Amino acid sequence: MAEAKEIWSAPITPRTMGTPVVASPPVSCPPSQLHSPSLTRSPLLQSENGDAPHPKSKTPKTPRTPLRISNLTPRFITPLGSPMRKALRFTKLDPQDAWLPITESRNGNKYYAAFHTLCSGIGTQALVLPVALTVLGWTWGIISLTLAFIWQLYTLWLLVNLHESVEQGVRYCRYLQLCGATFGEKIGKLLALFPILYLSAGTCTTLIIIGGSTARTFYQVVCGDSCTAKPMTTVEWYLVFTCAAVVLSQLPNLNSIAGVSLIGAVTAVGYCTSIWITSVAQGALDGVNYDPIRVGSSVENAFGVLNALGIIAFAFRGHNLILEIQSTMPSSEKHPSHVPMWKGVKVSYALIAACLFPLTIGGYWAYGQLIPSNGGMLTALYQFHSHDVSRFVLGLTSFFVVVNALCSFQIYGMPAFDDMESQYTTRMKKPCPWWLRAFIRVFFGFMCFFIGVAVPFLSQLAGLIGGVALPVTFAYPCFMWLKTKKPKKYSSMWCLNWFLGTLGVCLSVVLIAASLYVIIDTGVNVSFFNPQ
């Protein structure tokens, strides 16, 4: 019987008689492990008391090089890289972040942040801003718009700086995750789950309605009066838009749609600029009036003012996506992610201000109280200048609106894709296969299409639902800053955040009450499966 021999995976080095053997210095980890989605897959990371065998050697040992957390932690999971050496002994890592579309890629930069923020921060909701001035008037309308812009920009700054927590050693990559860590899992979901779902699925449904309707208008403008082709129905236009959105949604992760967001940002700036320039160039309408509308009792006027304030508040969106956008960036002690993120935010919101303020002021100057409450500036352009403006300008404006809706659908649908894929990865402990990821996105797109067709009067409930989602932008960031950063009591930051957070919650409650009053007083034109 041959003598049993012990076999090791390492190659045997021939020994020379009389020459002492010196062990080579150990390697902390191979290059392939630095980007491994799970730290438990490599035996090099097992502790000394683990199950991995250790060969016994009688040769002298050289001092081992200490293993660093910053060297062992993959870039896509590392919260803050170097600061964790000071803040943490052991870091809890979530390998699922490497499998989900929001955090799958961490090579974003300030340009990507600007593209995403601009695409998500401006949209067709800005076209109804002049309607608010018909109730508030010139002075209070501009003051309210300016204060709301500064307020939401401040809460945006809070969110950008709350993304990284050096004390706890984590990066909060999702708005709901930050709420849960701040207020507790149950309270966080109670406060933010429905608003986040509405701001994702509800916005995508609205984009299908707006994009499909504007695509029909684009076809009518291009085809002209001499067109003999049978026009498609509204539902068919919704279906065409949904199919295009679903095809585009197959891009794998948030960083991969940076080019799509760039196109969406350019088209948003394009149609906002073309609408207000065209309206101002045509001059003010005959008989235009700038006096604030006052009809009915004092209660009705008060609710009218609140509704106008709601229009201004709802014009600012995208706060539910800021943490997700920032999570696509790498972060380290010398280069934290909040620096390039804030640079991108400043550029994008400078462009947003350059669109919203001229659009509001120029639109109200051109149309006054005659501006339609349904559709705002876009409807006014077709209603009053369809024969004065060239078909090229009208068609290009409509085309920009459709393209922007397609691009915005991708970034607003990404949190929903991420949440549905996380259900699979949590249960199965592995990434979604490509066919399941494709099915999830097709399912989400056509679910939004079904809601848009089945409940076409959803826009009439936007004030009520928007009042519920308002604290996501104006209130919750202030309370999360107080809870996380714990500023000194009665300091300026403490007082400011308490005041703005409380005011945001009160404004949300009042807007919900006003919306309920308007719905009860005027009613809702309920028409299931009958989009117009």
Helices and strands as residue ranges (DSSP letters): G 31-35, G 39-41, G 43-45, H 69-72, H 84-87, G 95-98, H 110-121, G 124-128, H 129-162, E 164-165, E 170-171, H 175-183, H 185-197, I 198-202, H 203-223, H 234-248, G 255-257, H 258-282, H 298-314, G 319-321, H 322-326, H 338-367, G 368-370, H 376-385, H 391-428, H 434-454, G 456-461, H 462-474, H 476-485, H 492-522
